[in-house]
Amino acid sequence: MDKEVLKQIFENLLNEYEASAKSEIHEHGGGAPGITIDGEMDYLIKKVQKYREDFYKELD
């Protein structure tokens, strides 16, 4: 399969995951005691970026 097609599929999936997770965070607040919405959002952004970096590192 073409790398560009794989990249597009991955980005679409990652964007869907990120949107879903953000919605879940806003719907349920910070979750555990002491965990803020901002803290969860920061963690999500870092996690998504790590997925992206790992994917592109393996793809090249």
mmCIF file of the N, C-alpha and C atoms, coordinates in Angstrom:
data_MODEL
# 
_entry.id   MODEL 
# 
loop_
_atom_site.group_PDB 
_atom_site.id 
_atom_site.type_symbol 
_atom_site.label_atom_id 
_atom_site.label_alt_id 
_atom_site.label_comp_id 
_atom_site.label_asym_id 
_atom_site.label_entity_id 
_atom_site.label_seq_id 
_atom_site.pdbx_PDB_ins_code 
_atom_site.Cartn_x 
_atom_site.Cartn_y 
_atom_site.Cartn_z 
_atom_site.occupancy 
_atom_site.B_iso_or_equiv 
_atom_site.pdbx_formal_charge 
_atom_site.auth_seq_id 
_atom_site.auth_comp_id 
_atom_site.auth_asym_id 
_atom_site.auth_atom_id 
_atom_site.pdbx_PDB_model_num 
ATOM 1   N N  . MET A 1 1  ? 0.846   -1.176 0.000  1.00 0.00 ? 1  MET A N  1 
ATOM 2   C CA . MET A 1 1  ? 0.000   0.000  0.000  1.00 0.00 ? 1  MET A CA 1 
ATOM 3   C C  . MET A 1 1  ? 0.893   1.240  0.000  1.00 0.00 ? 1  MET A C  1 
ATOM 4   N N  . ASP A 1 2  ? 0.481   2.245  -0.703 1.00 0.00 ? 2  ASP A N  1 
ATOM 5   C CA . ASP A 1 2  ? 1.212   3.496  -0.829 1.00 0.00 ? 2  ASP A CA 1 
ATOM 6   C C  . ASP A 1 2  ? 1.339   4.191  0.535  1.00 0.00 ? 2  ASP A C  1 
ATOM 7   N N  . LYS A 1 3  ? 2.525   4.745  0.820  1.00 0.00 ? 3  LYS A N  1 
ATOM 8   C CA . LYS A 1 3  ? 2.756   5.416  2.107  1.00 0.00 ? 3  LYS A CA 1 
ATOM 9   C C  . LYS A 1 3  ? 1.822   6.598  2.315  1.00 0.00 ? 3  LYS A C  1 
ATOM 10  N N  . GLU A 1 4  ? 1.523   7.316  1.248  1.00 0.00 ? 4  GLU A N  1 
ATOM 11  C CA . GLU A 1 4  ? 0.628   8.470  1.378  1.00 0.00 ? 4  GLU A CA 1 
ATOM 12  C C  . GLU A 1 4  ? -0.780  8.036  1.779  1.00 0.00 ? 4  GLU A C  1 
ATOM 13  N N  . VAL A 1 5  ? -1.218  6.906  1.263  1.00 0.00 ? 5  VAL A N  1 
ATOM 14  C CA . VAL A 1 5  ? -2.533  6.374  1.629  1.00 0.00 ? 5  VAL A CA 1 
ATOM 15  C C  . VAL A 1 5  ? -2.525  5.970  3.100  1.00 0.00 ? 5  VAL A C  1 
ATOM 16  N N  . LEU A 1 6  ? -1.465  5.302  3.530  1.00 0.00 ? 6  LEU A N  1 
ATOM 17  C CA . LEU A 1 6  ? -1.344  4.916  4.942  1.00 0.00 ? 6  LEU A CA 1 
ATOM 18  C C  . LEU A 1 6  ? -1.332  6.142  5.854  1.00 0.00 ? 6  LEU A C  1 
ATOM 19  N N  . LYS A 1 7  ? -0.595  7.171  5.447  1.00 0.00 ? 7  LYS A N  1 
ATOM 20  C CA . LYS A 1 7  ? -0.541  8.396  6.241  1.00 0.00 ? 7  LYS A CA 1 
ATOM 21  C C  . LYS A 1 7  ? -1.930  9.012  6.382  1.00 0.00 ? 7  LYS A C  1 
ATOM 22  N N  . GLN A 1 8  ? -2.667  9.066  5.279  1.00 0.00 ? 8  GLN A N  1 
ATOM 23  C CA . GLN A 1 8  ? -4.002  9.664  5.310  1.00 0.00 ? 8  GLN A CA 1 
ATOM 24  C C  . GLN A 1 8  ? -4.948  8.861  6.199  1.00 0.00 ? 8  GLN A C  1 
ATOM 25  N N  . ILE A 1 9  ? -4.900  7.546  6.075  1.00 0.00 ? 9  ILE A N  1 
ATOM 26  C CA . ILE A 1 9  ? -5.741  6.686  6.917  1.00 0.00 ? 9  ILE A CA 1 
ATOM 27  C C  . ILE A 1 9  ? -5.387  6.890  8.389  1.00 0.00 ? 9  ILE A C  1 
ATOM 28  N N  . PHE A 1 10 ? -4.093  6.892  8.694  1.00 0.00 ? 10 PHE A N  1 
ATOM 29  C CA . PHE A 1 10 ? -3.654  7.072  10.077 1.00 0.00 ? 10 PHE A CA 1 
ATOM 30  C C  . PHE A 1 10 ? -4.093  8.422  10.627 1.00 0.00 ? 10 PHE A C  1 
ATOM 31  N N  . GLU A 1 11 ? -3.896  9.484  9.856  1.00 0.00 ? 11 GLU A N  1 
ATOM 32  C CA . GLU A 1 11 ? -4.278  10.822 10.313 1.00 0.00 ? 11 GLU A CA 1 
ATOM 33  C C  . GLU A 1 11 ? -5.784  10.911 10.544 1.00 0.00 ? 11 GLU A C  1 
ATOM 34  N N  . ASN A 1 12 ? -6.567  10.312 9.664  1.00 0.00 ? 12 ASN A N  1 
ATOM 35  C CA . ASN A 1 12 ? -8.020  10.316 9.844  1.00 0.00 ? 12 ASN A CA 1 
ATOM 36  C C  . ASN A 1 12 ? -8.413  9.593  11.129 1.00 0.00 ? 12 ASN A C  1 
ATOM 37  N N  . LEU A 1 13 ? -7.825  8.422  11.355 1.00 0.00 ? 13 LEU A N  1 
ATOM 38  C CA . LEU A 1 13 ? -8.110  7.666  12.579 1.00 0.00 ? 13 LEU A CA 1 
ATOM 39  C C  . LEU A 1 13 ? -7.672  8.432  13.825 1.00 0.00 ? 13 LEU A C  1 
ATOM 40  N N  . LEU A 1 14 ? -6.495  9.019  13.758 1.00 0.00 ? 14 LEU A N  1 
ATOM 41  C CA . LEU A 1 14 ? -5.979  9.770  14.903 1.00 0.00 ? 14 LEU A CA 1 
ATOM 42  C C  . LEU A 1 14 ? -6.856  10.987 15.200 1.00 0.00 ? 14 LEU A C  1 
ATOM 43  N N  . ASN A 1 15 ? -7.307  11.672 14.162 1.00 0.00 ? 15 ASN A N  1 
ATOM 44  C CA . ASN A 1 15 ? -8.188  12.827 14.354 1.00 0.00 ? 15 ASN A CA 1 
ATOM 45  C C  . ASN A 1 15 ? -9.521  12.409 14.963 1.00 0.00 ? 15 ASN A C  1 
ATOM 46  N N  . GLU A 1 16 ? -10.061 11.287 14.512 1.00 0.00 ? 16 GLU A N  1 
ATOM 47  C CA . GLU A 1 16 ? -11.314 10.774 15.076 1.00 0.00 ? 16 GLU A CA 1 
ATOM 48  C C  . GLU A 1 16 ? -11.130 10.398 16.546 1.00 0.00 ? 16 GLU A C  1 
ATOM 49  N N  . TYR A 1 17 ? -10.023 9.737  16.847 1.00 0.00 ? 17 TYR A N  1 
ATOM 50  C CA . TYR A 1 17 ? -9.722  9.363  18.236 1.00 0.00 ? 17 TYR A CA 1 
ATOM 51  C C  . TYR A 1 17 ? -9.610  10.610 19.112 1.00 0.00 ? 17 TYR A C  1 
ATOM 52  N N  . GLU A 1 18 ? -8.871  11.596 18.631 1.00 0.00 ? 18 GLU A N  1 
ATOM 53  C CA . GLU A 1 18 ? -8.658  12.815 19.408 1.00 0.00 ? 18 GLU A CA 1 
ATOM 54  C C  . GLU A 1 18 ? -9.983  13.544 19.660 1.00 0.00 ? 18 GLU A C  1 
ATOM 55  N N  . ALA A 1 19 ? -10.811 13.669 18.642 1.00 0.00 ? 19 ALA A N  1 
ATOM 56  C CA . ALA A 1 19 ? -12.105 14.342 18.795 1.00 0.00 ? 19 ALA A CA 1 
ATOM 57  C C  . ALA A 1 19 ? -12.993 13.593 19.786 1.00 0.00 ? 19 ALA A C  1 
ATOM 58  N N  . SER A 1 20 ? -13.004 12.280 19.683 1.00 0.00 ? 20 SER A N  1 
ATOM 59  C CA . SER A 1 20 ? -13.809 11.463 20.586 1.00 0.00 ? 20 SER A CA 1 
ATOM 60  C C  . SER A 1 20 ? -13.319 11.594 22.028 1.00 0.00 ? 20 SER A C  1 
ATOM 61  N N  . ALA A 1 21 ? -12.016 11.548 22.212 1.00 0.00 ? 21 ALA A N  1 
ATOM 62  C CA . ALA A 1 21 ? -11.442 11.656 23.555 1.00 0.00 ? 21 ALA A CA 1 
ATOM 63  C C  . ALA A 1 21 ? -11.712 13.036 24.156 1.00 0.00 ? 21 ALA A C  1 
ATOM 64  N N  . LYS A 1 22 ? -11.602 14.088 23.344 1.00 0.00 ? 22 LYS A N  1 
ATOM 65  C CA . LYS A 1 22 ? -11.887 15.437 23.838 1.00 0.00 ? 22 LYS A CA 1 
ATOM 66  C C  . LYS A 1 22 ? -13.343 15.546 24.278 1.00 0.00 ? 22 LYS A C  1 
ATOM 67  N N  . SER A 1 23 ? -14.226 14.994 23.484 1.00 0.00 ? 23 SER A N  1 
ATOM 68  C CA . SER A 1 23 ? -15.647 15.009 23.822 1.00 0.00 ? 23 SER A CA 1 
ATOM 69  C C  . SER A 1 23 ? -15.891 14.287 25.146 1.00 0.00 ? 23 SER A C  1 
ATOM 70  N N  . GLU A 1 24 ? -15.254 13.147 25.301 1.00 0.00 ? 24 GLU A N  1 
ATOM 71  C CA . GLU A 1 24 ? -15.384 12.355 26.531 1.00 0.00 ? 24 GLU A CA 1 
ATOM 72  C C  . GLU A 1 24 ? -14.857 13.132 27.741 1.00 0.00 ? 24 GLU A C  1 
ATOM 73  N N  . ILE A 1 25 ? -13.744 13.810 27.570 1.00 0.00 ? 25 ILE A N  1 
ATOM 74  C CA . ILE A 1 25 ? -13.158 14.598 28.660 1.00 0.00 ? 25 ILE A CA 1 
ATOM 75  C C  . ILE A 1 25 ? -14.116 15.715 29.065 1.00 0.00 ? 25 ILE A C  1 
ATOM 76  N N  . HIS A 1 26 ? -14.653 16.424 28.080 1.00 0.00 ? 26 HIS A N  1 
ATOM 77  C CA . HIS A 1 26 ? -15.569 17.523 28.392 1.00 0.00 ? 26 HIS A CA 1 
ATOM 78  C C  . HIS A 1 26 ? -16.868 17.014 29.009 1.00 0.00 ? 26 HIS A C  1 
ATOM 79  N N  . GLU A 1 27 ? -17.324 15.859 28.567 1.00 0.00 ? 27 GLU A N  1 
ATOM 80  C CA . GLU A 1 27 ? -18.574 15.293 29.077 1.00 0.00 ? 27 GLU A CA 1 
ATOM 81  C C  . GLU A 1 27 ? -18.451 14.835 30.526 1.00 0.00 ? 27 GLU A C  1 
ATOM 82  N N  . HIS A 1 28 ? -17.311 14.255 30.858 1.00 0.00 ? 28 HIS A N  1 
ATOM 83  C CA . HIS A 1 28 ? -17.149 13.658 32.185 1.00 0.00 ? 28 HIS A CA 1 
ATOM 84  C C  . HIS A 1 28 ? -16.230 14.454 33.099 1.00 0.00 ? 28 HIS A C  1 
ATOM 85  N N  . GLY A 1 29 ? -15.813 15.617 32.663 1.00 0.00 ? 29 GLY A N  1 
ATOM 86  C CA . GLY A 1 29 ? -14.962 16.453 33.506 1.00 0.00 ? 29 GLY A CA 1 
ATOM 87  C C  . GLY A 1 29 ? -13.573 15.868 33.644 1.00 0.00 ? 29 GLY A C  1 
ATOM 88  N N  . GLY A 1 30 ? -12.956 16.155 34.757 1.00 0.00 ? 30 GLY A N  1 
ATOM 89  C CA . GLY A 1 30 ? -11.579 15.732 34.983 1.00 0.00 ? 30 GLY A CA 1 
ATOM 90  C C  . GLY A 1 30 ? -11.413 14.285 35.381 1.00 0.00 ? 30 GLY A C  1 
ATOM 91  N N  . GLY A 1 31 ? -12.505 13.587 35.595 1.00 0.00 ? 31 GLY A N  1 
ATOM 92  C CA . GLY A 1 31 ? -12.384 12.178 35.960 1.00 0.00 ? 31 GLY A CA 1 
ATOM 93  C C  . GLY A 1 31 ? -12.036 12.009 37.427 1.00 0.00 ? 31 GLY A C  1 
ATOM 94  N N  . ALA A 1 32 ? -10.865 11.516 37.699 1.00 0.00 ? 32 ALA A N  1 
ATOM 95  C CA . ALA A 1 32 ? -10.431 11.222 39.068 1.00 0.00 ? 32 ALA A CA 1 
ATOM 96  C C  . ALA A 1 32 ? -10.225 12.517 39.861 1.00 0.00 ? 32 ALA A C  1 
ATOM 97  N N  . PRO A 1 33 ? -10.376 12.440 41.175 1.00 0.00 ? 33 PRO A N  1 
ATOM 98  C CA . PRO A 1 33 ? -10.134 13.617 42.015 1.00 0.00 ? 33 PRO A CA 1 
ATOM 99  C C  . PRO A 1 33 ? -8.721  14.161 41.794 1.00 0.00 ? 33 PRO A C  1 
ATOM 100 N N  . GLY A 1 34 ? -8.615  15.467 41.694 1.00 0.00 ? 34 GLY A N  1 
ATOM 101 C CA . GLY A 1 34 ? -7.313  16.100 41.496 1.00 0.00 ? 34 GLY A CA 1 
ATOM 102 C C  . GLY A 1 34 ? -6.888  16.199 40.043 1.00 0.00 ? 34 GLY A C  1 
ATOM 103 N N  . ILE A 1 35 ? -7.652  15.606 39.146 1.00 0.00 ? 35 ILE A N  1 
ATOM 104 C CA . ILE A 1 35 ? -7.338  15.661 37.716 1.00 0.00 ? 35 ILE A CA 1 
ATOM 105 C C  . ILE A 1 35 ? -8.238  16.719 37.081 1.00 0.00 ? 35 ILE A C  1 
ATOM 106 N N  . THR A 1 36 ? -7.632  17.705 36.444 1.00 0.00 ? 36 THR A N  1 
ATOM 107 C CA . THR A 1 36 ? -8.410  18.771 35.818 1.00 0.00 ? 36 THR A CA 1 
ATOM 108 C C  . THR A 1 36 ? -8.659  18.464 34.348 1.00 0.00 ? 36 THR A C  1 
ATOM 109 N N  . ILE A 1 37 ? -9.632  19.151 33.780 1.00 0.00 ? 37 ILE A N  1 
ATOM 110 C CA . ILE A 1 37 ? -9.896  19.012 32.345 1.00 0.00 ? 37 ILE A CA 1 
ATOM 111 C C  . ILE A 1 37 ? -8.661  19.443 31.559 1.00 0.00 ? 37 ILE A C  1 
ATOM 112 N N  . ASP A 1 38 ? -8.052  20.559 31.961 1.00 0.00 ? 38 ASP A N  1 
ATOM 113 C CA . ASP A 1 38 ? -6.845  21.023 31.269 1.00 0.00 ? 38 ASP A CA 1 
ATOM 114 C C  . ASP A 1 38 ? -5.727  19.991 31.345 1.00 0.00 ? 38 ASP A C  1 
ATOM 115 N N  . GLY A 1 39 ? -5.582  19.360 32.499 1.00 0.00 ? 39 GLY A N  1 
ATOM 116 C CA . GLY A 1 39 ? -4.561  18.324 32.657 1.00 0.00 ? 39 GLY A CA 1 
ATOM 117 C C  . GLY A 1 39 ? -4.821  17.130 31.756 1.00 0.00 ? 39 GLY A C  1 
ATOM 118 N N  . GLU A 1 40 ? -6.078  16.716 31.676 1.00 0.00 ? 40 GLU A N  1 
ATOM 119 C CA . GLU A 1 40 ? -6.428  15.592 30.799 1.00 0.00 ? 40 GLU A CA 1 
ATOM 120 C C  . GLU A 1 40 ? -6.217  15.957 29.337 1.00 0.00 ? 40 GLU A C  1 
ATOM 121 N N  . MET A 1 41 ? -6.553  17.200 28.964 1.00 0.00 ? 41 MET A N  1 
ATOM 122 C CA . MET A 1 41 ? -6.368  17.639 27.578 1.00 0.00 ? 41 MET A CA 1 
ATOM 123 C C  . MET A 1 41 ? -4.876  17.672 27.227 1.00 0.00 ? 41 MET A C  1 
ATOM 124 N N  . ASP A 1 42 ? -4.060  18.173 28.135 1.00 0.00 ? 42 ASP A N  1 
ATOM 125 C CA . ASP A 1 42 ? -2.613  18.190 27.895 1.00 0.00 ? 42 ASP A CA 1 
ATOM 126 C C  . ASP A 1 42 ? -2.080  16.776 27.702 1.00 0.00 ? 42 ASP A C  1 
ATOM 127 N N  . TYR A 1 43 ? -2.528  15.861 28.550 1.00 0.00 ? 43 TYR A N  1 
ATOM 128 C CA . TYR A 1 43 ? -2.103  14.463 28.440 1.00 0.00 ? 43 TYR A CA 1 
ATOM 129 C C  . TYR A 1 43 ? -2.536  13.877 27.096 1.00 0.00 ? 43 TYR A C  1 
ATOM 130 N N  . LEU A 1 44 ? -3.764  14.158 26.678 1.00 0.00 ? 44 LEU A N  1 
ATOM 131 C CA . LEU A 1 44 ? -4.265  13.659 25.395 1.00 0.00 ? 44 LEU A CA 1 
ATOM 132 C C  . LEU A 1 44 ? -3.425  14.187 24.236 1.00 0.00 ? 44 LEU A C  1 
ATOM 133 N N  . ILE A 1 45 ? -3.121  15.465 24.250 1.00 0.00 ? 45 ILE A N  1 
ATOM 134 C CA . ILE A 1 45 ? -2.324  16.072 23.177 1.00 0.00 ? 45 ILE A CA 1 
ATOM 135 C C  . ILE A 1 45 ? -0.951  15.409 23.104 1.00 0.00 ? 45 ILE A C  1 
ATOM 136 N N  . LYS A 1 46 ? -0.323  15.177 24.249 1.00 0.00 ? 46 LYS A N  1 
ATOM 137 C CA . LYS A 1 46 ? 0.988   14.522 24.272 1.00 0.00 ? 46 LYS A CA 1 
ATOM 138 C C  . LYS A 1 46 ? 0.896   13.082 23.775 1.00 0.00 ? 46 LYS A C  1 
ATOM 139 N N  . LYS A 1 47 ? -0.172  12.388 24.160 1.00 0.00 ? 47 LYS A N  1 
ATOM 140 C CA . LYS A 1 47 ? -0.348  11.000 23.740 1.00 0.00 ? 47 LYS A CA 1 
ATOM 141 C C  . LYS A 1 47 ? -0.556  10.918 22.226 1.00 0.00 ? 47 LYS A C  1 
ATOM 142 N N  . VAL A 1 48 ? -1.388  11.794 21.682 1.00 0.00 ? 48 VAL A N  1 
ATOM 143 C CA . VAL A 1 48 ? -1.636  11.808 20.237 1.00 0.00 ? 48 VAL A CA 1 
ATOM 144 C C  . VAL A 1 48 ? -0.340  12.134 19.491 1.00 0.00 ? 48 VAL A C  1 
ATOM 145 N N  . GLN A 1 49 ? 0.420   13.094 20.000 1.00 0.00 ? 49 GLN A N  1 
ATOM 146 C CA . GLN A 1 49 ? 1.684   13.450 19.354 1.00 0.00 ? 49 GLN A CA 1 
ATOM 147 C C  . GLN A 1 49 ? 2.661   12.272 19.375 1.00 0.00 ? 49 GLN A C  1 
ATOM 148 N N  . LYS A 1 50 ? 2.692   11.529 20.475 1.00 0.00 ? 50 LYS A N  1 
ATOM 149 C CA . LYS A 1 50 ? 3.570   10.349 20.561 1.00 0.00 ? 50 LYS A CA 1 
ATOM 150 C C  . LYS A 1 50 ? 3.146   9.294  19.552 1.00 0.00 ? 50 LYS A C  1 
ATOM 151 N N  . TYR A 1 51 ? 1.838   9.044  19.435 1.00 0.00 ? 51 TYR A N  1 
ATOM 152 C CA . TYR A 1 51 ? 1.351   8.095  18.427 1.00 0.00 ? 51 TYR A CA 1 
ATOM 153 C C  . TYR A 1 51 ? 1.807   8.523  17.035 1.00 0.00 ? 51 TYR A C  1 
ATOM 154 N N  . ARG A 1 52 ? 1.665   9.815  16.757 1.00 0.00 ? 52 ARG A N  1 
ATOM 155 C CA . ARG A 1 52 ? 2.036   10.346 15.444 1.00 0.00 ? 52 ARG A CA 1 
ATOM 156 C C  . ARG A 1 52 ? 3.540   10.164 15.198 1.00 0.00 ? 52 ARG A C  1 
ATOM 157 N N  . GLU A 1 53 ? 4.351   10.536 16.169 1.00 0.00 ? 53 GLU A N  1 
ATOM 158 C CA . GLU A 1 53 ? 5.805   10.415 16.027 1.00 0.00 ? 53 GLU A CA 1 
ATOM 159 C C  . GLU A 1 53 ? 6.221   8.961  15.829 1.00 0.00 ? 53 GLU A C  1 
ATOM 160 N N  . ASP A 1 54 ? 5.663   8.067  16.622 1.00 0.00 ? 54 ASP A N  1 
ATOM 161 C CA . ASP A 1 54 ? 5.999   6.645  16.504 1.00 0.00 ? 54 ASP A CA 1 
ATOM 162 C C  . ASP A 1 54 ? 5.606   6.092  15.137 1.00 0.00 ? 54 ASP A C  1 
ATOM 163 N N  . PHE A 1 55 ? 4.428   6.468  14.665 1.00 0.00 ? 55 PHE A N  1 
ATOM 164 C CA . PHE A 1 55 ? 3.952   5.990  13.364 1.00 0.00 ? 55 PHE A CA 1 
ATOM 165 C C  . PHE A 1 55 ? 4.882   6.443  12.245 1.00 0.00 ? 55 PHE A C  1 
ATOM 166 N N  . TYR A 1 56 ? 5.190   7.737  12.211 1.00 0.00 ? 56 TYR A N  1 
ATOM 167 C CA . TYR A 1 56 ? 6.023   8.256  11.128 1.00 0.00 ? 56 TYR A CA 1 
ATOM 168 C C  . TYR A 1 56 ? 7.459   7.747  11.211 1.00 0.00 ? 56 TYR A C  1 
ATOM 169 N N  . LYS A 1 57 ? 7.941   7.512  12.418 1.00 0.00 ? 57 LYS A N  1 
ATOM 170 C CA . LYS A 1 57 ? 9.288   6.950  12.575 1.00 0.00 ? 57 LYS A CA 1 
ATOM 171 C C  . LYS A 1 57 ? 9.341   5.548  11.971 1.00 0.00 ? 57 LYS A C  1 
ATOM 172 N N  . GLU A 1 58 ? 8.331   4.737  12.244 1.00 0.00 ? 58 GLU A N  1 
ATOM 173 C CA . GLU A 1 58 ? 8.285   3.371  11.711 1.00 0.00 ? 58 GLU A CA 1 
ATOM 174 C C  . GLU A 1 58 ? 8.001   3.342  10.212 1.00 0.00 ? 58 GLU A C  1 
ATOM 175 N N  . LEU A 1 59 ? 7.263   4.321  9.721  1.00 0.00 ? 59 LEU A N  1 
ATOM 176 C CA . LEU A 1 59 ? 6.892   4.356  8.308  1.00 0.00 ? 59 LEU A CA 1 
ATOM 177 C C  . LEU A 1 59 ? 8.086   4.685  7.426  1.00 0.00 ? 59 LEU A C  1 
ATOM 178 N N  . ASP A 1 60 ? 8.980   5.532  7.932  1.00 0.00 ? 60 ASP A N  1 
ATOM 179 C CA . ASP A 1 60 ? 10.143  5.947  7.122  1.00 0.00 ? 60 ASP A CA 1 
ATOM 180 C C  . ASP A 1 60 ? 11.248  4.970  7.200  1.00 0.00 ? 60 ASP A C  1 
# 
